[in-house]
Each structure stands twice: as structure tokens, then as C-alpha cells.
């Protein structure tokens, strides 16, 4: 369930909170391609998906955001079949309702509907986000992402050290080969 406030916008839909955890890993993983092979991101995505499911379940527990009358108005304005709007999937931007097809509905009736519904929706979303269940789930995702990021950093440091050691070993081997070739040339020219 995607829930967020963005400059006068309220977006309600499918939550993709897994990307928050993945974003925490992004720098460490992208900086070390060898570590990416260990695939910490899918675990973070799974944890984020579970978090999203927890939030969505909690938000949906009290029924649709919009009451039956409001859903009927939205269905009519957006051209949805009667009874087809679930009352959850909504994109409200700067006081206008965006239908699934992108149509922007911004008339007096819709503004009045949204003015009545938005505070109710915001209260529910805030209550869910402040619930112990969701806070605990968020903390678990953050802790898991942190562990994975730290492990990726450790792997990167090990790989970096191995690369430095290999570079030194290659340099020594090249120097030894150069000396050996010079010695061979000297022996041949004597």
C-alpha cells in the first residue's frame, strides 16, 4: 500500500516500502559489484513487502477510505462501473482526484467529497503508521537493511584488501620476471 504525502498530494495505493530498505543498501551494493552477487536486495524487498502487507492489512481493517455515497460519486465521475471502486485505490493531488486512467476530476462536487474524506483518511493512515505493529515492522526492516549494508561494506573491504594484495603480488612477480629476463640476457651476452 503506497501511502505518502508529497507537496499537497496524498497517494494511496499499493505499498512499496521494500524500496526504502533497498535504498539503504543501494550505495553499498552498487559500489561493490561482487557483493551484489550475494543478493541482499531480494531479502530487503521481501522484508519491505511484508511491511507493506502489514500496513495495508491495518489500513484496510477499518473498511474503505470512502463511504458508499462517496464511492458512487467517484465511480460516476471516473466512468467506473457501479460497485467497482474498492474505496482504497486513490490518487489525490492538490485537491483533485485522479482516476485510474489518469483523468483529473476537479469540480465542486469532488472537492467537497475530498474535503470531507481527506481528514478521515489522513487520521487512519497516521494511526496505522503510529501503531506499535507498524513501528516494530519498520524497525525490523531498517535493522535488516542496516545489517545487510554493513555486511556488504565488510565484503567490499575484504575485496578491496584482496585487490591491493593481488596488485602487490603481481607487481613483485613482474619485477621478478623483469630481473630474471635481464639476468638471462646478461648470461647470453657473456
Backbone torsions as a table, in degrees:
resi	resn	phi	psi	omega
1	UNK	NA	113.1	179.1
2	UNK	-82.8	117.4	-179.1
3	UNK	-131.9	122.3	179.6
4	UNK	-167.9	157.6	175.1
5	UNK	-109.2	125.7	-179.8
6	UNK	-133.5	105.4	178.0
7	UNK	35.3	72.0	176.9
8	UNK	75.5	11.8	179.8
9	UNK	-117.2	143.4	171.8
10	UNK	-121.9	122.5	-179.4
11	UNK	-115.0	125.2	179.0
12	UNK	-126.4	127.6	-178.5
13	UNK	-179.5	-138.8	-178.7
14	UNK	-81.8	128.4	-178.5
15	UNK	-77.3	131.8	178.0
16	UNK	-125.4	56.6	-177.2
17	UNK	-75.7	-15.5	177.0
18	UNK	-56.5	-31.3	-179.5
19	UNK	-66.8	-23.5	176.2
20	UNK	-64.3	-47.2	179.3
21	UNK	-65.3	-40.9	-179.4
22	UNK	-66.0	-37.0	179.3
23	UNK	-59.8	-35.6	177.5
24	UNK	-64.3	-27.2	179.8
25	UNK	-91.7	-18.5	-171.9
26	UNK	-49.8	-48.0	-177.4
27	UNK	-65.2	-47.6	-177.1
28	UNK	-64.8	-43.4	-176.6
29	UNK	-71.7	-43.5	-178.3
30	UNK	-68.8	-26.6	-179.6
31	UNK	-75.5	-17.5	-176.3
32	UNK	-133.4	87.4	-177.7
33	UNK	-56.0	-34.7	-179.0
34	UNK	-64.0	-33.4	-179.6
35	UNK	-72.9	-30.8	-179.2
36	UNK	-59.7	-27.3	179.7
37	UNK	-62.0	-25.2	178.9
38	UNK	-76.6	-11.0	171.9
39	UNK	56.4	58.7	174.6
40	UNK	-71.1	-26.3	-175.9
41	UNK	-58.7	-41.9	178.7
42	UNK	-60.0	-37.7	177.9
43	UNK	-64.0	-41.4	179.0
44	UNK	-64.7	-41.1	178.4
45	UNK	-62.2	-42.7	179.3
46	UNK	-61.6	-44.0	178.0
47	UNK	-62.8	-41.4	177.7
48	UNK	-65.2	-38.4	177.2
49	UNK	-63.2	-43.2	177.9
50	UNK	-62.2	-40.9	177.4
51	UNK	-61.7	-45.9	178.7
52	UNK	-59.6	-40.6	178.0
53	UNK	-64.6	-39.8	178.1
54	UNK	-61.3	-46.6	-179.4
55	UNK	-65.4	-45.6	-178.8
56	UNK	-62.0	-43.8	179.1
57	UNK	-59.7	-44.4	-179.2
58	UNK	-66.5	-40.2	-179.8
59	UNK	-68.1	-40.3	-178.3
60	UNK	-76.7	-13.6	-176.3
61	UNK	-59.2	-30.7	-178.4
62	UNK	-95.9	14.3	178.3
63	UNK	88.7	-179.3	-176.5
64	UNK	-60.2	154.7	176.1
65	UNK	-65.6	-36.3	-175.9
66	UNK	-105.9	140.1	178.2
67	UNK	-75.8	174.6	-175.2
68	UNK	-58.0	-42.7	179.3
69	UNK	-61.8	-45.4	-179.6
70	UNK	-65.3	-41.2	178.5
71	UNK	-62.2	-38.6	178.9
72	UNK	-63.6	-40.7	177.7
73	UNK	-63.4	-47.1	-179.5
74	UNK	-61.3	-43.4	178.4
75	UNK	-59.8	-44.5	-179.9
76	UNK	-65.0	-47.1	-176.8
77	UNK	-67.2	-34.8	-177.3
78	UNK	-91.8	-8.7	-179.1
79	UNK	79.3	23.5	177.4
80	UNK	-80.5	153.8	175.5
81	UNK	-65.6	142.8	178.7
82	UNK	-54.9	133.9	179.3
83	UNK	80.6	1.8	-175.9
84	UNK	-90.4	-21.4	-178.4
85	UNK	-81.6	123.1	-174.4
86	UNK	-77.4	-12.3	178.1
87	UNK	84.8	5.0	178.9
88	UNK	-115.0	-51.4	-174.5
89	UNK	-68.6	107.1	-176.9
90	UNK	-148.3	145.4	174.8
91	UNK	-129.7	109.4	-178.1
92	UNK	-113.8	115.8	-176.6
93	UNK	-125.7	121.5	179.0
94	UNK	48.6	44.7	175.7
95	UNK	80.7	2.1	179.7
96	UNK	-112.6	145.5	177.8
97	UNK	-92.9	131.6	176.3
98	UNK	-103.8	122.0	177.0
99	UNK	-74.0	165.7	-179.4
100	UNK	-57.5	-31.2	-179.5
101	UNK	-85.2	4.8	178.0
102	UNK	94.1	-9.8	179.4
103	UNK	-59.9	133.4	-179.8
104	UNK	-98.3	122.2	179.2
105	UNK	-109.9	114.6	-177.1
106	UNK	-143.2	74.7	176.1
107	UNK	-124.7	176.7	-174.8
108	UNK	-58.9	-42.2	-179.0
109	UNK	-63.4	-44.0	-179.0
110	UNK	-70.0	-39.5	178.3
111	UNK	-61.2	-40.8	178.9
112	UNK	-66.1	-42.5	178.7
113	UNK	-60.4	-47.0	-178.5
114	UNK	-68.3	-36.5	178.5
115	UNK	-60.8	-35.1	178.3
116	UNK	-77.9	-37.6	-173.3
117	UNK	-83.7	-37.3	-173.5
118	UNK	-56.4	-47.3	179.4
119	UNK	-61.1	-38.6	178.9
120	UNK	-63.8	-43.5	179.7
121	UNK	-66.6	-46.6	179.8
122	UNK	-59.4	-42.5	179.0
123	UNK	-60.9	-42.8	-179.0
124	UNK	-65.7	-47.0	-179.1
125	UNK	-62.0	-44.6	179.1
126	UNK	-61.9	-42.8	179.6
127	UNK	-62.4	-42.4	179.3
128	UNK	-64.7	-46.1	-177.8
129	UNK	-66.7	-25.3	178.3
130	UNK	-90.1	-5.8	-178.7
131	UNK	-67.7	149.5	179.2
132	UNK	-59.3	-40.6	-178.8
133	UNK	-57.6	-47.5	-178.2
134	UNK	-72.4	-41.9	178.2
135	UNK	-59.9	-41.6	178.5
136	UNK	-64.5	-43.0	179.8
137	UNK	-64.6	-40.9	178.1
138	UNK	-63.4	-44.1	179.7
139	UNK	-61.4	-40.8	178.6
140	UNK	-62.6	-43.3	179.4
141	UNK	-63.7	-44.0	-179.5
142	UNK	-64.3	-43.1	179.4
143	UNK	-64.1	-42.2	178.6
144	UNK	-63.5	-43.4	178.9
145	UNK	-62.8	-40.4	179.2
146	UNK	-63.9	-46.3	177.9
147	UNK	-57.5	-45.0	-179.1
148	UNK	-66.4	-39.2	179.1
149	UNK	-65.6	-43.4	178.9
150	UNK	-64.5	-39.4	177.0
151	UNK	-63.7	-40.4	178.3
152	UNK	-63.9	-39.8	177.7
153	UNK	-64.5	-43.3	177.2
154	UNK	-59.1	-45.7	178.3
155	UNK	-61.4	-39.6	179.7
156	UNK	-64.8	-41.6	179.1
157	UNK	-64.2	-41.0	177.9
158	UNK	-63.2	-44.9	179.6
159	UNK	-63.9	-40.6	179.3
160	UNK	-63.3	-43.8	178.5
161	UNK	-63.5	-42.9	179.0
162	UNK	-62.8	-39.8	178.6
163	UNK	-64.5	-42.1	177.5
164	UNK	-62.2	-44.5	179.9
165	UNK	-64.0	-40.1	178.5
166	UNK	-65.4	-39.9	179.0
167	UNK	-62.3	-42.3	177.7
168	UNK	-63.8	-44.8	-179.3
169	UNK	-63.2	-41.1	178.8
170	UNK	-65.4	-43.3	178.6
171	UNK	-60.4	-44.1	178.3
172	UNK	-62.3	-43.8	-179.7
173	UNK	-64.3	-40.7	178.9
174	UNK	-64.8	-42.4	178.7
175	UNK	-64.0	-42.8	178.8
176	UNK	-63.2	-41.1	178.7
177	UNK	-64.6	-42.7	179.0
178	UNK	-60.6	-45.9	178.2
179	UNK	-62.0	-40.6	-179.6
180	UNK	-64.2	-41.6	178.0
181	UNK	-64.7	-42.4	178.1
182	UNK	-62.2	-42.2	178.6
183	UNK	-62.0	-42.4	178.4
184	UNK	-63.0	-41.3	179.0
185	UNK	-64.5	-42.7	179.3
186	UNK	-62.1	-42.0	179.9
187	UNK	-63.7	-38.1	-179.4
188	UNK	-71.5	-34.0	-177.9
189	UNK	-82.1	-6.2	178.7
190	UNK	-83.2	NA	NA
